[in-house]
Structure formats: C-alpha cells, structure tokens
Amino acid sequence: MSTVWITLAVIGSALVIGAVGRLVWKLRPQPEMSGLPTAPLERLGWVGLGVTLVVGIGLAALVAVTGTDFVDENTTARLLFWLLMIVGFGVWGASWYVIKRRTGGAVVDERDRAILARSLSVESMIVLFSLVTWTVVLTEVYWDEGVLPIAYLQLIFWSTFVGGAFGRSLGIVMGYRREVTVDA
Amino acid sequence: MPKAKIANDIRRLRFEHDEMTQQELAIRVECTRQTIIVLEKERYVPSLSLAFRIARVFDRTIEEVFEYCDDR
C-alpha cells in the first residue's frame, strides 16, 4: 500500500514541478524587454508585491506567535490581524489612486489588459499550490483525530487570498518582461 | 506556422510630425508611453483598433504605417 502512495507522491510531485517549471520558462524575462520605463500597471504590480509580502509575513508571524487564537479568542491578535489586512490592502488601493493621478493620458491600455489577463496563470498556480499544501498538511496532522479546528478555515482562506494577490502581482511584473500579443 | 512580424514606421512618422514625443502620441491614441516604446522596438503587435488610431494621427493608411513581414 505504501509503495502505491509513494509512487503517486513521486508522480504528483513530478507533475507539479513540471507545471511550475513550464510556467517559469514561459514567463522568463527577455533581455530586449528590459530598460523600459515602468507602466502604471507595472508600478501597481511592484507595490502589490511589497504589500502582499509584508502582509503575508505579518500573517505568518501572527500565527507563529498566537497560533490560531487570532481568529476568535485573542482580541488583540484579532485586532492586529484586521489592522494588517486593512492597512496593507488599503495602501495598495491608495497607491493605484496616486499612480493614476500622476500619469498623464491612458493608465491601462490593451497591452496592459493582455498582461493582466496572463497574470491570472501565476495567480491560479499559487492558489492551487496553497490549497494542495493545506490539504496535505492538515490531512496528515489531523487524520487520527478525525476533526479539524474550525479556525483553519479562516487561515486557509486568508493565506490563499494573500497568496493569490501575491501571484497576481508577480504575474504582472513578470508580464512586462515578456513580449505580449493581443487578439483583438 | 511561421511567425509573422509587423514592422512599422512610427518613429520616423513622429519626427516628421513636428518631432512629436512618445508621450504625446500615447495621449492621442489613448495608450501608455511604454506601449509606444515597445511598438517602435517592434516588440509588440497592436490590435487593429490601435493600429487604426495611430495611422489616423499621422493621416496615413494602416499599410503606410505598418508592414506585414512574413518569414516564409
């Protein structure tokens, strides 16, 4: 039985590594696309990368210190959590407003929209990776108990949300280092 | 299928039109300056709509601004 699971794990890991490798190869930077002035959406992507990294690290630190108490019992930790989310994503939203005001002319054009659409593949990959990781880890840890602390639902959601936002920002920044075509 | 390349004369046409800047052209055709830059470098193939808008700014037809180069 264990041989079957090990075989499945090896095949699964190979598939995941292959898919991630293919994505990274497709989105690798092209030297001829470097040195361009940053587009407004690209600036938003950089801000998003910073914000999601800070929020993600903050969330991880909060969980490391308080466990899953921040969801319900520890009011201070819960306040810190919401502060982190509101300030972090608030800064991201406000930065878009500032970028739009500072930009003369169009802020997002057809090329930006194509890059934005393509960045979804990076976001999807990270969301999928997050869900698979949570599923495997929680199944392994709580298998014998047969029940799962409800606080993990909150953690799964928020980590996937922040990870998805990070993936979208990463996809945008990588997208500006690649040639892009539109079908319209 | 061979990869097609779309060449263009945007840079020359800008200079023939009172040395129009990339930003000015971007504003007139409603795109970002970065898009104009990658267009001039021929690293981006615009949509038909954007190609028409660019051609109209220079009072030219699309064929006078853009050229289809087949690699075959």
Contacts between the chains, C-beta under 8 A, distances in Angstrom:
chain1	res1	chain2	res2	distance
A	32	B	41	7.3
A	32	B	43	6.4
A	33	B	38	7.6
A	33	B	43	6.5
A	36	B	34	5.6
A	36	B	37	5.8
A	36	B	38	6.9
A	37	B	33	6.5
A	37	B	34	5.9
A	37	B	37	7.2
A	38	B	34	7.5
A	39	B	32	5.0
A	39	B	33	8.0
A	39	B	34	4.2
A	39	B	35	7.7
A	40	B	32	6.6
A	42	B	34	7.7
A	103	B	32	7.8
A	104	B	23	6.6
A	104	B	27	6.5
A	105	B	23	7.0
A	105	B	26	5.3
A	105	B	27	3.9
A	105	B	30	7.2
A	105	B	31	7.9
A	105	B	32	7.1
A	105	B	33	7.5
A	106	B	26	6.8
A	106	B	27	7.5
A	106	B	30	4.7
A	106	B	31	5.3
A	106	B	32	5.7
A	107	B	32	7.4
A	108	B	32	7.7
A	109	B	30	6.9
A	109	B	31	3.8
A	109	B	32	5.3
A	109	B	35	5.4
A	109	B	50	7.7
A	110	B	31	7.1
A	110	B	35	7.8
A	110	B	46	7.3
A	110	B	47	5.3
A	110	B	49	7.6
A	110	B	50	6.1
A	111	B	31	7.2
A	111	B	32	7.5
A	111	B	34	7.7
A	111	B	35	4.8
A	111	B	38	7.3
A	111	B	44	6.1
A	112	B	32	6.7
A	112	B	35	7.9
A	176	B	34	7.8
A	179	B	38	7.9
A	179	B	43	5.3
A	179	B	44	6.7
A	180	B	44	6.8
A	181	B	44	7.6
A	181	B	45	5.4
A	182	B	45	7.5
A	182	B	46	7.4
A	182	B	47	4.9
A	183	B	47	8.0
A	184	B	47	4.1
A	184	B	48	7.2
A	184	B	49	6.6
